[in-house]
């Protein structure tokens, strides 16, 4: 009985934290066939989880195959004009390493900490969920094939989204909690 009671106490904060985030509805690369120097967008489609109206630090992380053939550029929140958009999403350089070390970002069989061979770039913005579960927010991140990219090869693109829950010091680090609400994969073929 005591175990069940303690497990219930642990589960309550997780339920409270996950009740106010945007869930991933879709992740796509708009153009999966690029020449060297060309760019496209990796698009996240997000929807509030429920009707709560909370402020959350929503993040998107875009990963590309190591090696420098693809580079991630800027990201824009709300490109469809919803949830305060469009707004530039600031880069959060420490986020990927903190997420991997904290080992709290796993969902539906995806474990961020176990992904290898990927170069990550993270973006984060404080957003109000507004509880509008019938609307979606679109986030677009630029992905470019570099001038020297290896041609006739497919390269992976991974998108991860969720919220950052600070431990109170205002700094993104591995003692924080990262609640991932979805991940998707795609690829870009670089042609000659």
LINWO-V47791 format. One record per pair of residues at least 24 apart in sequence whose C-alpha atoms are under 8 Angstrom apart, sorted by the first residue. I is the first residue (numbers start at 1). J is the second residue. D is the distance in whole Angstrom. If there is no record, write none. Layout:
I_J_D / I_J_D
This chain:
18_179_7 / 19_49_6 / 19_50_7 / 19_52_7 / 20_48_7 / 20_49_6 / 20_50_7 / 20_52_6 / 20_53_7 / 20_54_6 / 20_55_8 / 20_56_7 / 20_129_7 / 21_48_6 / 21_49_6 / 21_56_7 / 21_58_7 / 21_129_7 / 21_162_7 / 21_163_7 / 21_181_8 / 22_46_6 / 22_47_5 / 22_48_4 / 22_49_6 / 22_58_7 / 22_129_7 / 22_162_7 / 22_181_7 / 23_47_5 / 23_48_6 / 23_49_6 / 23_161_8 / 23_162_7 / 23_181_5 / 23_182_6 / 24_161_7 / 24_181_6 / 24_182_5 / 24_183_7 / 26_184_7 / 27_159_7 / 27_183_8 / 27_184_6 / 27_185_7 / 28_184_8 / 28_185_8 / 28_186_7 / 29_157_8 / 29_186_7 / 29_187_7 / 29_188_8 / 31_188_8 / 32_187_6 / 32_188_4 / 32_189_6 / 33_188_6 / 33_189_5 / 33_190_6 / 33_191_7 / 34_145_7 / 34_188_7 / 34_189_6 / 34_190_5 / 34_191_6 / 35_145_7 / 35_151_8 / 35_190_5 / 35_191_5 / 35_192_6 / 36_145_5 / 36_146_6 / 36_147_5 / 36_148_7 / 36_149_6 / 36_151_8 / 36_190_7 / 36_191_7 / 36_192_7 / 37_144_7 / 37_145_5 / 37_146_5 / 37_147_5 / 38_144_6 / 38_145_6 / 38_146_8 / 39_142_7 / 39_143_6 / 39_144_4 / 39_145_6 / 40_142_6 / 40_143_5 / 40_144_6 / 41_140_6 / 41_141_5 / 41_142_5 / 41_143_6 / 42_140_6 / 42_141_5 / 42_142_6 / 42_143_7 / 42_159_8 / 43_138_7 / 43_139_6 / 43_140_5 / 43_141_6 / 44_138_6 / 44_139_5 / 44_140_6 / 44_159_8 / 45_136_6 / 45_137_6 / 45_138_5 / 45_139_7 / 46_136_5 / 46_137_5 / 46_138_6 / 46_139_8 / 47_132_8 / 47_133_6 / 47_134_8 / 47_135_6 / 47_136_5 / 47_137_6 / 48_129_6 / 48_130_8 / 48_131_6 / 48_132_6 / 48_133_5 / 48_135_8 / 48_136_7 / 49_131_8 / 49_133_7 / 50_131_6 / 50_132_8 / 50_133_6 / 51_130_7 / 51_131_4 / 51_132_6 / 51_133_6 / 52_129_7 / 52_130_7 / 52_131_5 / 53_128_6 / 53_129_5 / 53_130_4 / 53_131_5 / 54_128_5 / 54_129_6 / 54_130_7 / 54_131_8 / 55_126_6 / 55_127_5 / 55_128_4 / 55_129_6 / 56_126_5 / 56_127_5 / 56_128_6 / 56_129_7 / 56_163_7 / 56_164_8 / 57_124_6 / 57_125_5 / 57_126_4 / 57_127_6 / 57_163_5 / 57_164_5 / 57_165_7 / 58_124_6 / 58_125_6 / 58_126_6 / 58_127_7 / 58_161_7 / 58_162_6 / 58_163_4 / 58_164_7 / 59_122_7 / 59_123_6 / 59_124_4 / 59_125_7 / 59_161_6 / 59_162_6 / 59_163_6 / 59_164_7 / 60_122_6 / 60_123_5 / 60_124_7 / 60_159_7 / 60_160_6 / 60_161_4 / 60_162_7 / 61_96_8 / 61_120_7 / 61_121_6 / 61_122_4 / 61_123_6 / 61_159_6 / 61_160_5 / 61_161_6 / 62_120_6 / 62_121_5 / 62_122_6 / 62_141_8 / 62_157_7 / 62_158_6 / 62_159_5 / 62_160_7 / 63_118_6 / 63_119_5 / 63_120_4 / 63_121_6 / 63_156_8 / 63_157_6 / 63_158_5 / 63_159_6 / 64_118_5 / 64_119_5 / 64_120_7 / 64_155_7 / 64_156_6 / 64_157_5 / 64_158_6 / 65_117_6 / 65_118_5 / 65_119_6 / 65_155_6 / 65_156_5 / 65_157_7 / 66_117_5 / 66_118_5 / 66_119_5 / 68_146_7 / 68_149_7 / 69_145_6 / 69_146_5 / 69_148_7 / 69_149_4 / 69_150_6 / 69_155_8 / 70_143_7 / 70_144_6 / 70_145_5 / 70_146_6 / 70_149_7 / 70_155_8 / 71_143_6 / 71_144_5 / 71_145_7 / 71_146_7 / 72_121_7 / 72_141_7 / 72_142_6 / 72_143_5 / 72_144_6 / 73_141_7 / 73_142_5 / 73_143_6 / 73_144_7 / 74_141_6 / 74_142_6 / 75_123_7 / 75_139_7 / 75_140_6 / 75_141_4 / 75_142_6 / 76_139_6 / 76_140_5 / 76_141_6 / 77_137_7 / 77_138_7 / 77_139_5 / 77_140_7 / 78_137_5 / 78_138_5 / 78_139_6 / 79_137_7 / 79_138_6 / 79_139_6 / 79_140_7 / 80_137_7 / 80_138_6 / 81_137_8 / 82_135_8 / 82_136_7 / 82_137_6 / 82_138_8 / 83_127_7 / 83_128_7 / 83_129_7 / 83_130_8 / 83_137_6 / 84_127_8 / 89_123_6 / 89_124_6 / 89_125_6 / 90_123_5 / 90_124_6 / 90_125_7 / 91_121_7 / 91_122_6 / 91_123_4 / 91_124_7 / 92_121_8 / 92_122_5 / 92_123_5 / 92_124_6 / 93_121_7 / 93_122_6 / 94_172_6 / 94_173_7 / 95_122_6 / 95_172_6 / 95_173_7 / 96_120_6 / 96_121_7 / 96_122_7 / 97_174_8 / 98_172_7 / 98_173_5 / 98_174_4 / 98_175_8 / 98_176_8 / 99_173_8 / 99_174_7 / 99_178_6 / 100_174_8 / 101_174_6 / 102_174_5 / 102_175_6 / 102_176_7 / 102_177_7 / 102_178_8 / 104_177_6 / 104_178_6 / 104_179_7 / 105_178_6 / 105_179_6 / 105_180_5 / 106_179_8 / 106_180_6 / 107_180_6 / 107_181_7 / 107_182_7 / 108_182_8 / 110_183_7 / 145_190_7 / 149_190_7 / 150_190_7 / 151_189_8 / 151_190_5 / 151_191_5 / 151_192_5 / 152_189_7 / 152_190_6 / 152_191_5 / 152_192_6 / 153_189_6 / 153_190_6 / 153_191_7 / 154_187_6 / 154_188_5 / 154_189_4 / 154_190_6 / 155_187_5 / 155_188_5 / 155_189_6 / 155_190_8 / 156_185_7 / 156_186_6 / 156_187_4 / 156_188_7 / 157_185_6 / 157_186_5 / 157_187_5 / 157_188_7 / 158_183_7 / 158_184_6 / 158_185_4 / 158_186_6 / 159_183_5 / 159_184_5 / 159_185_6 / 160_184_7
